[in-house]
Structures are given as C-alpha cells and as structure tokens.
C-alpha cells in the first residue's frame, strides 16, 4: 500500500497500527494532538523500520484541522494507500447530567472526522483504482451504552454502506469491531478495568494483526477473536430489551467508584 495514514497514532491501537505498518515496510503519516509523542514515535519508527514517518499534528474535534488531514489524503503527489480512522476516546460520563461540550467533541472526533477523512480518501483512492479504508468501531456498536455506542453504531453502518459504494472500484472499506483491549483507553476514561475477568481482554497486537489481515482480504467487518465473534452474534440475535438490560448492567459494573 505504500503509505498509511493513522489517526490517534500516539497511543493505544493507533500506536500498534503505526508499529505493525512500519515494520511491514509501509511509510506512515502519524496524526494526533500530542506533538511530542508523535515526534518521538516517528524517530523510533524510522530508526527501527527504515521507513519515512511524517508527523501531522491535528485535533480532530476542530474542523479546520480535520481539513488539513483531508488535504494530505487528497495529495496525489504523495498518495496514501491505507487510511486508518482510529482516533477516539471513552467519555467516562453519562449523557444525562454530563458535559455537553464533551459529548459534542466525541461526536466530532468519532463521527464527523471519520466521515470527512473517509470522503477525502475514497475520492483519491478510487481515482487511482486502489486503496483501503479501515475504520475502528467497537462491539459497543451492538449495545446501548449511551452516546459511545451510538457513535460506533454509526461507524459500523457507515463503513458497510461505504463498502457497498466502493464495490468494483479496487478500493475496500473495513470496520474493526474489537471488544475489551489492553490499551490506555479505559484508564483514560476513568473506567474500572478490574471489573472485567481476564478472559474478556484482548491484546492490542493481536487485534491490529487481525484487522490488517482482514483489510488485505477485503473483509468488510473485522471482529477479532472467536469469543467476540460469538458475542457479536448473540447481541445481534438477542431482543433489544435484553441488550438494553445487559448494557445497563455493564454501565453499573464499570462506573468509577465515585460514581457508584
């Protein structure tokens, strides 16, 4: 694919995507807000993998900065063959009584930025007749955990619709739907990570490897691990009343101690 652009590249799954793509000999464009982390990562990737790593500092909640990333995707003199829309965060608060500005920021990062960047990438890639878009969703898309589930449900449905439009163009769209994964994500959102059994957790390395393998074979939905594929099937088949009850139980279990 030549060059891959990864949003949210400074931590979590984005960091793992950057490493696996670089070690597979792809040049990378690293997008995140934390310039210091990005520049350190870029230097490490170039030294370890011998690839070119471009740093693009951007806050994806700011439309003008999203447009800068979109312009990089549209630059045909330095074509991007893989877009990884990974940036996102847990809200760590309920919608009712929560901070509306935080809710809007999450919508901007996990929905609007995904749409804008996918549009730029799809236009550039279809003109060349090749490329791939990988949007990071979540098994939460099948649940009812407030606005986070809503954002990830949008990502899943959007990606499926995009895959339909891209059929026959040489460009693919894949949505990654992981379950609980060992990254900084849960700690940053204030969730009690010890509330879940060890068997529920996935390793970031395995999740990313599975996602990239599914992109290579043109899969539309990538759900890492058999246990989460079974869980996804159960959630799709269960009555929505049951899903809502399970989601409410989950929220009660993982809420930070001072919110219980």
Secondary structure in CASP SS format (residue, H / E / C, confidence):
PFRMAT SS
TARGET T0000
AUTHOR 0000-0000-0000
METHOD secondary structure of the structure
MODEL  1
X C 1.00
X C 1.00
X E 1.00
X E 1.00
X E 1.00
X E 1.00
X E 1.00
X C 1.00
X C 1.00
X C 1.00
X C 1.00
X H 1.00
X H 1.00
X H 1.00
X H 1.00
X H 1.00
X H 1.00
X H 1.00
X H 1.00
X H 1.00
X H 1.00
X H 1.00
X H 1.00
X C 1.00
X C 1.00
X C 1.00
X E 1.00
X E 1.00
X E 1.00
X E 1.00
X E 1.00
X E 1.00
X C 1.00
X C 1.00
X H 1.00
X H 1.00
X H 1.00
X H 1.00
X H 1.00
X H 1.00
X H 1.00
X H 1.00
X H 1.00
X H 1.00
X H 1.00
X H 1.00
X H 1.00
X H 1.00
X H 1.00
X C 1.00
X C 1.00
X C 1.00
X E 1.00
X E 1.00
X E 1.00
X E 1.00
X E 1.00
X C 1.00
X C 1.00
X C 1.00
X C 1.00
X C 1.00
X H 1.00
X H 1.00
X H 1.00
X H 1.00
X H 1.00
X H 1.00
X H 1.00
X H 1.00
X H 1.00
X H 1.00
X H 1.00
X H 1.00
X C 1.00
X H 1.00
X H 1.00
X H 1.00
X C 1.00
X C 1.00
X C 1.00
X E 1.00
X E 1.00
X E 1.00
X E 1.00
X C 1.00
X C 1.00
X C 1.00
X C 1.00
X C 1.00
X C 1.00
X C 1.00
X C 1.00
X C 1.00
X C 1.00
X C 1.00
X C 1.00
X C 1.00
X C 1.00
X H 1.00
X H 1.00
X H 1.00
X H 1.00
X H 1.00
X H 1.00
X H 1.00
X H 1.00
X H 1.00
X H 1.00
X H 1.00
X H 1.00
X H 1.00
X H 1.00
X H 1.00
X H 1.00
X H 1.00
X H 1.00
X H 1.00
X H 1.00
X H 1.00
X H 1.00
X H 1.00
X H 1.00
X H 1.00
X H 1.00
X H 1.00
X H 1.00
X H 1.00
X C 1.00
X C 1.00
X E 1.00
X E 1.00
X E 1.00
X E 1.00
X E 1.00
X E 1.00
X C 1.00
X C 1.00
X H 1.00
X H 1.00
X H 1.00
X H 1.00
X C 1.00
X C 1.00
X C 1.00
X H 1.00
X H 1.00
X H 1.00
X H 1.00
X H 1.00
X H 1.00
X H 1.00
X H 1.00
X H 1.00
X H 1.00
X H 1.00
X H 1.00
X H 1.00
X H 1.00
X H 1.00
X H 1.00
X H 1.00
X H 1.00
X H 1.00
X H 1.00
X H 1.00
X C 1.00
X C 1.00
X C 1.00
X C 1.00
X E 1.00
X E 1.00
X E 1.00
X E 1.00
X E 1.00
X E 1.00
X C 1.00
X C 1.00
X C 1.00
X C 1.00
X E 1.00
X E 1.00
X C 1.00
X C 1.00
X H 1.00
X H 1.00
X H 1.00
X H 1.00
X C 1.00
X C 1.00
X C 1.00
X C 1.00
X H 1.00
X H 1.00
X H 1.00
X C 1.00
X C 1.00
X H 1.00
X H 1.00
X H 1.00
X C 1.00
X E 1.00
X E 1.00
X H 1.00
X H 1.00
X H 1.00
X H 1.00
X H 1.00
X H 1.00
X H 1.00
X H 1.00
X H 1.00
X H 1.00
X H 1.00
X H 1.00
X H 1.00
X C 1.00
X C 1.00
X C 1.00
X C 1.00
X E 1.00
X E 1.00
X C 1.00
X C 1.00
X C 1.00
X H 1.00
X H 1.00
X H 1.00
X H 1.00
X H 1.00
X H 1.00
X H 1.00
X H 1.00
X H 1.00
X H 1.00
X H 1.00
X H 1.00
X C 1.00
X C 1.00
X H 1.00
X H 1.00
X H 1.00
X H 1.00
X H 1.00
X H 1.00
X H 1.00
X H 1.00
X H 1.00
X H 1.00
X H 1.00
X H 1.00
X H 1.00
X H 1.00
X H 1.00
X C 1.00
X C 1.00
X H 1.00
X H 1.00
X H 1.00
X C 1.00
END
